Amino acid sequence: MGRPHRPSHRRVSAVPDPLDHLVPGVRERDDQAFAELYEAMAGPLLAFAGRMLRDRGAAEDAVQQAFLELARAADRFEGDGRSLRSWLYRSVRFEVLDEVRRRRRHPEEPREQMPDRPFGEAFDDGMSPELESALAVLSPRQRAIMLLRHVHGFDGAEIAEILGSNRAAVYAAGSRAEATLRRLLDGAVESAGSSASVPVEADGSHLEATP
């Protein structure tokens, strides 16, 4: 699977995006534009990478590498703010997968600074510990789909672009992930004696495959 050293060319959306005004400066490698882009995107990207890796240090490395790659290829970027956002998530995901492969080749003890819940208050978006644990059971691909959809708000087509896949494959993997999450969370909900909701959609329509 190729790495996104060149930002992908993508049709410009008719819907304005908050990052649109930064695109010209990013193409010109303007320091202020990159600073504003980092301010806007570093937190969400770090939250995504952190939940994928459960390691704050490795997540920070992944985000920084994504911005370095964007800086190298910025003058070739074509698209709007939304496509820029998708490109950054795609780049971070490649870094995460590289780290997952490295850990499989060279298993090691978790870093000492890694807490049980490694994201802290900066990443407190209301996700329960039970859901955190359930997400950790999923494959990296399934976890990425759930996080991109339910935490970061991407639609099926955008998730497919970030994952380098197609909507049908994303829909199938997402449906399996949702079924796994429900199964894992059913016990936790029952034991808590509550009706806490699972942040997934029952019919998977958000990732509906192209007919």
C-alpha atoms as a printed R data frame, in Angstrom:
    type eleno elety resid chain resno       x      y      z
1   ATOM     1    CA   MET     A     1   0.000  0.000  0.000
2   ATOM     2    CA   GLY     A     2   1.512  3.313 -1.021
3   ATOM     3    CA   ARG     A     3   2.155  6.095  1.437
4   ATOM     4    CA   PRO     A     4   0.568  9.509  0.841
5   ATOM     5    CA   HIS     A     5   3.737 11.508  0.193
6   ATOM     6    CA   ARG     A     6   1.796 13.443 -2.426
7   ATOM     7    CA   PRO     A     7  -1.491 14.945 -1.279
8   ATOM     8    CA   SER     A     8  -4.242 13.338 -3.291
9   ATOM     9    CA   HIS     A     9  -6.030 15.278 -6.022
10  ATOM    10    CA   ARG     A    10  -9.709 15.499 -5.221
11  ATOM    11    CA   ARG     A    11 -12.772 17.298 -6.469
12  ATOM    12    CA   VAL     A    12 -13.425 20.512 -4.592
13  ATOM    13    CA   SER     A    13 -16.582 20.365 -2.510
14  ATOM    14    CA   ALA     A    14 -19.362 22.896 -3.013
15  ATOM    15    CA   VAL     A    15 -19.795 23.105  0.788
16  ATOM    16    CA   PRO     A    16 -17.340 25.533  2.444
17  ATOM    17    CA   ASP     A    17 -14.944 24.048  4.986
18  ATOM    18    CA   PRO     A    18 -13.255 25.901  7.878
19  ATOM    19    CA   LEU     A    19  -9.851 24.970  6.430
20  ATOM    20    CA   ASP     A    20 -10.546 26.347  2.954
21  ATOM    21    CA   HIS     A    21  -8.875 29.675  3.640
22  ATOM    22    CA   LEU     A    22  -5.630 27.940  4.632
23  ATOM    23    CA   VAL     A    23  -5.185 25.968  1.415
24  ATOM    24    CA   PRO     A    24  -3.432 28.725 -0.637
25  ATOM    25    CA   GLY     A    25  -0.967 29.372  2.196
26  ATOM    26    CA   VAL     A    26  -0.316 25.668  2.670
27  ATOM    27    CA   ARG     A    27   0.483 25.305 -1.033
28  ATOM    28    CA   GLU     A    28   2.985 28.159 -0.666
29  ATOM    29    CA   ARG     A    29   4.396 26.637  2.554
30  ATOM    30    CA   ASP     A    30   3.490 29.791  4.451
31  ATOM    31    CA   ASP     A    31   4.526 29.493  8.110
32  ATOM    32    CA   GLN     A    32   1.381 31.184  9.405
33  ATOM    33    CA   ALA     A    33  -0.891 28.928  7.362
34  ATOM    34    CA   PHE     A    34   0.889 25.822  8.657
35  ATOM    35    CA   ALA     A    35   0.705 27.155 12.218
36  ATOM    36    CA   GLU     A    36  -3.054 27.692 11.912
37  ATOM    37    CA   LEU     A    37  -3.516 24.283 10.296
38  ATOM    38    CA   TYR     A    38  -1.570 22.645 13.112
39  ATOM    39    CA   GLU     A    39  -3.615 24.522 15.706
40  ATOM    40    CA   ALA     A    40  -6.845 23.344 14.095
41  ATOM    41    CA   MET     A    41  -5.924 19.742 13.341
42  ATOM    42    CA   ALA     A    42  -3.250 18.534 15.778
43  ATOM    43    CA   GLY     A    43  -5.729 17.799 18.584
44  ATOM    44    CA   PRO     A    44  -8.210 15.717 16.554
45  ATOM    45    CA   LEU     A    45  -5.379 13.889 14.764
46  ATOM    46    CA   LEU     A    46  -3.648 13.148 18.061
47  ATOM    47    CA   ALA     A    47  -6.878 11.832 19.545
48  ATOM    48    CA   PHE     A    48  -7.339  9.555 16.512
49  ATOM    49    CA   ALA     A    49  -3.767  8.240 16.586
50  ATOM    50    CA   GLY     A    50  -3.846  7.886 20.371
51  ATOM    51    CA   ARG     A    51  -6.939  5.715 20.341
52  ATOM    52    CA   MET     A    52  -5.486  3.633 17.537
53  ATOM    53    CA   LEU     A    53  -2.158  3.042 19.317
54  ATOM    54    CA   ARG     A    54  -3.002  3.583 23.026
55  ATOM    55    CA   ASP     A    55   0.353  5.316 23.329
56  ATOM    56    CA   ARG     A    56   0.571  9.119 23.589
57  ATOM    57    CA   GLY     A    57   4.240  9.349 22.545
58  ATOM    58    CA   ALA     A    58   3.787  7.221 19.434
59  ATOM    59    CA   ALA     A    59   0.633  9.158 18.557
60  ATOM    60    CA   GLU     A    60   2.494 12.471 18.731
61  ATOM    61    CA   ASP     A    61   5.209 11.055 16.464
62  ATOM    62    CA   ALA     A    62   2.595  9.974 13.912
63  ATOM    63    CA   VAL     A    63   0.981 13.421 13.809
64  ATOM    64    CA   GLN     A    64   4.277 15.253 13.493
65  ATOM    65    CA   GLN     A    65   5.384 12.978 10.660
66  ATOM    66    CA   ALA     A    66   2.112 13.634  8.811
67  ATOM    67    CA   PHE     A    67   2.703 17.395  8.929
68  ATOM    68    CA   LEU     A    68   6.297 16.931  7.768
69  ATOM    69    CA   GLU     A    69   5.109 14.924  4.779
70  ATOM    70    CA   LEU     A    70   2.535 17.594  3.962
71  ATOM    71    CA   ALA     A    71   5.228 20.281  4.081
72  ATOM    72    CA   ARG     A    72   7.357 18.314  1.607
73  ATOM    73    CA   ALA     A    73   4.532 17.928 -0.899
74  ATOM    74    CA   ALA     A    74   2.431 21.031 -0.215
75  ATOM    75    CA   ASP     A    75   3.065 22.747 -3.546
76  ATOM    76    CA   ARG     A    76   1.459 19.796 -5.361
77  ATOM    77    CA   PHE     A    77  -1.718 19.805 -3.307
78  ATOM    78    CA   GLU     A    78  -4.977 20.249 -5.217
79  ATOM    79    CA   GLY     A    79  -8.276 20.376 -3.406
80  ATOM    80    CA   ASP     A    80 -10.171 22.231 -0.705
81  ATOM    81    CA   GLY     A    81 -10.048 22.266  3.063
82  ATOM    82    CA   ARG     A    82 -12.021 19.055  3.422
83  ATOM    83    CA   SER     A    83  -9.687 17.144  1.141
84  ATOM    84    CA   LEU     A    84  -6.749 18.568  3.115
85  ATOM    85    CA   ARG     A    85  -8.316 17.265  6.312
86  ATOM    86    CA   SER     A    86  -8.823 13.825  4.765
87  ATOM    87    CA   TRP     A    87  -5.234 13.772  3.538
88  ATOM    88    CA   LEU     A    88  -3.893 14.440  7.039
89  ATOM    89    CA   TYR     A    89  -6.001 11.641  8.533
90  ATOM    90    CA   ARG     A    90  -4.844  9.291  5.794
91  ATOM    91    CA   SER     A    91  -1.204 10.158  6.425
92  ATOM    92    CA   VAL     A    92  -1.577  9.678 10.185
93  ATOM    93    CA   ARG     A    93  -3.224  6.312  9.572
94  ATOM    94    CA   PHE     A    94  -0.236  5.182  7.502
95  ATOM    95    CA   GLU     A    95   2.061  6.167 10.348
96  ATOM    96    CA   VAL     A    96  -0.137  4.253 12.802
97  ATOM    97    CA   LEU     A    97  -0.054  1.122 10.629
98  ATOM    98    CA   ASP     A    98   3.730  1.367 10.364
99  ATOM    99    CA   GLU     A    99   3.950  1.482 14.160
100 ATOM   100    CA   VAL     A   100   1.558 -1.480 14.515
101 ATOM   101    CA   ARG     A   101   3.729 -3.519 12.115
102 ATOM   102    CA   ARG     A   102   6.892 -2.502 13.980
103 ATOM   103    CA   ARG     A   103   5.429 -3.661 17.268
104 ATOM   104    CA   ARG     A   104   4.495 -7.005 15.755
105 ATOM   105    CA   ARG     A   105   8.055 -7.488 14.532
106 ATOM   106    CA   HIS     A   106   9.647 -6.232 17.748
107 ATOM   107    CA   PRO     A   107   7.336 -6.767 20.720
108 ATOM   108    CA   GLU     A   108   8.257 -4.736 23.774
109 ATOM   109    CA   GLU     A   109   6.869 -3.647 27.100
110 ATOM   110    CA   PRO     A   110   4.479 -0.668 27.033
111 ATOM   111    CA   ARG     A   111   6.114  2.680 27.732
112 ATOM   112    CA   GLU     A   112   6.201  3.610 31.415
113 ATOM   113    CA   GLN     A   113   4.395  6.889 30.817
114 ATOM   114    CA   MET     A   114   1.441  5.184 29.158
115 ATOM   115    CA   PRO     A   115  -1.534  5.420 31.574
116 ATOM   116    CA   ASP     A   116  -4.537  3.085 31.593
117 ATOM   117    CA   ARG     A   117  -6.441  5.744 29.676
118 ATOM   118    CA   PRO     A   118  -3.715  7.561 27.742
119 ATOM   119    CA   PHE     A   119  -5.558 10.567 26.403
120 ATOM   120    CA   GLY     A   120  -6.270 12.666 29.473
121 ATOM   121    CA   GLU     A   121  -8.641 15.570 29.752
122 ATOM   122    CA   ALA     A   122  -7.529 17.030 26.419
123 ATOM   123    CA   PHE     A   123  -9.230 14.118 24.646
124 ATOM   124    CA   ASP     A   124 -12.267 13.737 26.893
125 ATOM   125    CA   ASP     A   125 -15.134 13.626 24.411
126 ATOM   126    CA   GLY     A   126 -17.442 11.607 26.613
127 ATOM   127    CA   MET     A   127 -16.259  8.147 25.504
128 ATOM   128    CA   SER     A   128 -16.787  5.648 28.288
129 ATOM   129    CA   PRO     A   129 -14.026  3.353 29.583
130 ATOM   130    CA   GLU     A   130 -16.152  0.401 28.461
131 ATOM   131    CA   LEU     A   131 -16.220  1.684 24.895
132 ATOM   132    CA   GLU     A   132 -12.479  2.447 25.018
133 ATOM   133    CA   SER     A   133 -11.849 -1.178 25.989
134 ATOM   134    CA   ALA     A   134 -14.211 -2.504 23.335
135 ATOM   135    CA   LEU     A   135 -12.539 -0.440 20.603
136 ATOM   136    CA   ALA     A   136  -9.173 -1.892 21.602
137 ATOM   137    CA   VAL     A   137 -10.475 -5.366 20.713
138 ATOM   138    CA   LEU     A   138 -11.202 -4.383 17.106
139 ATOM   139    CA   SER     A   139  -8.682 -4.714 14.303
140 ATOM   140    CA   PRO     A   140  -6.804 -1.496 13.417
141 ATOM   141    CA   ARG     A   141  -8.920 -1.127 10.282
142 ATOM   142    CA   GLN     A   142 -12.223 -1.578 12.103
143 ATOM   143    CA   ARG     A   143 -11.120  0.739 14.907
144 ATOM   144    CA   ALA     A   144 -10.184  3.405 12.362
145 ATOM   145    CA   ILE     A   145 -13.591  3.163 10.695
146 ATOM   146    CA   MET     A   146 -15.464  3.520 13.991
147 ATOM   147    CA   LEU     A   147 -13.345  6.463 15.147
148 ATOM   148    CA   LEU     A   148 -13.432  8.276 11.820
149 ATOM   149    CA   ARG     A   149 -17.206  7.923 11.581
150 ATOM   150    CA   HIS     A   150 -18.445  8.358 15.137
151 ATOM   151    CA   VAL     A   151 -15.786 10.599 16.698
152 ATOM   152    CA   HIS     A   152 -14.378 12.594 13.775
153 ATOM   153    CA   GLY     A   153 -17.518 12.836 11.648
154 ATOM   154    CA   PHE     A   154 -16.375 11.539  8.235
155 ATOM   155    CA   ASP     A   155 -18.904  9.982  5.881
156 ATOM   156    CA   GLY     A   156 -18.530  6.631  4.103
157 ATOM   157    CA   ALA     A   157 -16.935  8.039  0.954
158 ATOM   158    CA   GLU     A   158 -14.399 10.066  2.952
159 ATOM   159    CA   ILE     A   159 -13.511  7.088  5.141
160 ATOM   160    CA   ALA     A   160 -12.957  4.998  2.025
161 ATOM   161    CA   GLU     A   161 -10.591  7.672  0.697
162 ATOM   162    CA   ILE     A   162  -8.655  7.863  3.968
163 ATOM   163    CA   LEU     A   163  -8.332  4.070  4.108
164 ATOM   164    CA   GLY     A   164  -7.492  3.725  0.406
165 ATOM   165    CA   SER     A   165 -10.515  1.465 -0.013
166 ATOM   166    CA   ASN     A   166 -14.039  1.634 -1.450
167 ATOM   167    CA   ARG     A   167 -17.404  2.290  0.142
168 ATOM   168    CA   ALA     A   168 -18.579 -1.311 -0.125
169 ATOM   169    CA   ALA     A   169 -15.520 -2.625  1.742
170 ATOM   170    CA   VAL     A   170 -15.816  0.119  4.354
171 ATOM   171    CA   TYR     A   171 -19.504 -0.677  4.818
172 ATOM   172    CA   ALA     A   172 -18.786 -4.389  5.321
173 ATOM   173    CA   ALA     A   173 -15.941 -3.778  7.789
174 ATOM   174    CA   GLY     A   174 -17.962 -1.144  9.616
175 ATOM   175    CA   SER     A   175 -20.951 -3.449  9.985
176 ATOM   176    CA   ARG     A   176 -18.747 -6.180 11.465
177 ATOM   177    CA   ALA     A   177 -17.153 -3.687 13.836
178 ATOM   178    CA   GLU     A   178 -20.535 -2.396 15.000
179 ATOM   179    CA   ALA     A   179 -21.755 -5.944 15.651
180 ATOM   180    CA   THR     A   180 -18.621 -6.667 17.696
181 ATOM   181    CA   LEU     A   181 -18.997 -3.460 19.708
182 ATOM   182    CA   ARG     A   182 -22.642 -4.217 20.504
183 ATOM   183    CA   ARG     A   183 -21.756 -7.728 21.631
184 ATOM   184    CA   LEU     A   184 -18.941 -6.478 23.867
185 ATOM   185    CA   LEU     A   185 -20.957 -3.612 25.306
186 ATOM   186    CA   ASP     A   186 -24.154 -5.549 25.988
187 ATOM   187    CA   GLY     A   187 -22.593 -7.182 29.022
188 ATOM   188    CA   ALA     A   188 -21.203 -3.908 30.317
189 ATOM   189    CA   VAL     A   189 -24.564 -2.175 29.965
190 ATOM   190    CA   GLU     A   190 -26.402 -4.996 31.715
191 ATOM   191    CA   SER     A   191 -23.910 -5.152 34.580
192 ATOM   192    CA   ALA     A   192 -24.199 -1.393 35.091
193 ATOM   193    CA   GLY     A   193 -27.978 -1.694 35.186
194 ATOM   194    CA   SER     A   194 -28.290  1.158 32.755
195 ATOM   195    CA   SER     A   195 -29.530  1.767 29.237
196 ATOM   196    CA   ALA     A   196 -26.341  3.497 28.073
197 ATOM   197    CA   SER     A   197 -26.385  3.817 24.323
198 ATOM   198    CA   VAL     A   198 -23.732  2.548 21.968
199 ATOM   199    CA   PRO     A   199 -22.587  5.303 19.562
200 ATOM   200    CA   VAL     A   200 -23.242  3.264 16.453
201 ATOM   201    CA   GLU     A   201 -26.154  3.206 14.069
202 ATOM   202    CA   ALA     A   202 -28.297  0.102 14.058
203 ATOM   203    CA   ASP     A   203 -28.545 -0.427 10.321
204 ATOM   204    CA   GLY     A   204 -25.122  0.868  9.248
205 ATOM   205    CA   SER     A   205 -26.793  3.246  6.814
206 ATOM   206    CA   HIS     A   206 -24.102  5.867  7.337
207 ATOM   207    CA   LEU     A   207 -21.743  3.634  5.353
208 ATOM   208    CA   GLU     A   208 -24.239  2.459  2.778
209 ATOM   209    CA   ALA     A   209 -22.502  0.846 -0.165
210 ATOM   210    CA   THR     A   210 -22.833  2.306 -3.612
211 ATOM   211    CA   PRO     A   211 -25.516  0.345 -5.511
